[in-house]
Amino acid sequence: MYSLSMVNVPNELSGYFTASDFEQYPKVAIPQSFSDERGNIINIADGSLGDVAIIQSNAHSTRANHIHDSDWHLSYCLLGSLNYSYEETTGKVYTVFIQAGDLFFTPVGVPHRMDFLQETLLVVVSRNSRRKDNYEHDTKKYFVNSEATNKKNATDLS
C-alpha cells in the first residue's frame, strides 16, 4: 500500500491539509468545515488548483482505468457510491468502498479505476486544467483489474 512518504500533500494545496489528513489513503480527512443553524460548509480543497468538475456517472458504469503523468485529483462524493481501485507499485490492487460524504485522493502516477454502484455525483478538484488537449496528453490508458483486488475498508488502510 502507498505510505505517507509516497502520498505527500500536493504543493498546490494550502496549509489546511497536513500529512495526517492523508493517513487513511485513498480517503482523506476533511480538514475544515463549519456548521451552524443555517447548515454546513465543507471545504474539500484550497490552494492553486487547475480545475473543479462535477462528474455524474450512471449505475454500473466505469471511469478512469488510467494513470496521470502529472495530475492529481481530490474527489468528493456528493451522492451515490463506487468502488475505487488503485494499483500500488508492487502490482497489488486495492479496492476501497466510497460513499456520499467521502473525500478521496489520487496521487500523480497511480493507476486507478472507479466502478459506480449506483448513480453517483462527484466533485473532482484537479491540479491540471481539464482542457481536452491537456487532459489527453497527461492521461495514459492503464487497465486496473478490479476483479483480483484486496478489498479494504477505511480502518484497514491505516
N, C-alpha and C positions, 0 to 999 in steps of 0.2 A: 504494500500500500504506500501511497505517497506520504512522506513525512513532512513536518513543518519546514524542514530545510529544503524540501523540494517544492512545497506550495508556499511561496512567500507572498506577502501582501504586495499587490502591484503598486509601483511607484506613483501611478496616476491617481490612486485613491487617497483621500485625505487622511489625516491623523485620527479620524473617527474609528477606523479599523486598526486592530492590532493583531499580532500573530495568534493570540489566544482566541480571537474570533473565528479562526480557520482550523481549530483543533479537531472539529468533527467532520473534516473534509469527506465528501464534497459539500456537505451542509455548512453554512456559515451563520454564526450568531449575528443577529441584527443589533448593531452597536448603539443605535439611537432611536428612541420612539417616545412619543408624548401622548398622554391620554388625559382628557378632562370631560366635562359634561357634554361637550359638543361632539366628541368622538375621538378618533385616534389619528396620529400622523406617524407613519413608519418610514424612516429614512433607510432605503436599501442601497444607496450609493451616493458618494460625494467626492468631487475632485475634478480632474481634467479627463473628460470622457468623450469618446468618439461617436457613440450612437446610443439611443434608447429606443427600443422597439417593443410593440405589443404583438406577440405571436399567438395566433389562435390555431389549435391543432384538433383535428377530429379524432374521435374514439378509434382505437385500433390502428392508428397511423404511426409512422416512424419518421423522425427527423434526425439530422446530423449524420452519424456514421461517417465522420470525417475528423480531420486534425487541422489545427491552425498553426501557421509558421510564426505569427507574431501577435495574434489576437487572443484575448481572454474574455470571458463572459461571467457576469453575475446575473443569475436568473432568479426571479421571484415568482412563485406560483400563486396566481390570484384565484384560480378556480380550477377544479379538476385534480387529476393525479397522473403520474407517469413513473415508469422505471427508468432511472438514469444509469447507464452503464459506462464505465471507463476502463481503459486498459493501462496498467502500470508498465514500467519499463521492462519488467521481467516477463511480460506477456500474460500475466494473470489478469483476468477480467473480474471486476466487481460491479454489482448492481445494487442500487440504493433506491428505495421507495420514496418518492417525493409527493407531497400533497399540498393543498392550499395552505398558505402561510409559511412555507419553507423557502428559504433563500439558499441557493447552491452555486458553486463556483466551478468553472472550467479553466484551468491554467493554460498558458501557452504550451503547445506541443503535446497535449494529452488527447489521445484518441477517445472519442465519446459518441454516445448514441442515446436517443430518447425514444422510448416506446410509450405511447399515450394510452392509458387505460380507459379514459373517458374524454369527452370534450374538455379541453384544457386551455386556459389563458395564462400566458407567461409575460412578464415584463422583463426584457433582456437588456442589460446595460453592457456595452462593449467598449473595449479600448479603441478599436479602429472604426472608421466610418463603414457603413454597410452599402456604400455605393457599389453597384454591381461589379464594375471592373476591379475595384479594390478588394471586395469580398472574394471574388473568384480567384484572384491572384494569391490570396493568403490561405485559401481553403483547399485541402487535398483530400480526395476520397480515401477512406480507410475504414474497412468493414469490421466493426466490433461485433464479435459473435456473442450476442446476449443469451444464446441458448446454453452455453457452457460457462456459467458465471458462478461466482461465490456471492450468494445473497447476504447482504449485511444490513442491519438496521443502525440507526444513529448511535446506539450505545456500543455497538461493535466497532465503530470507526475511530475510537479514541486511541 
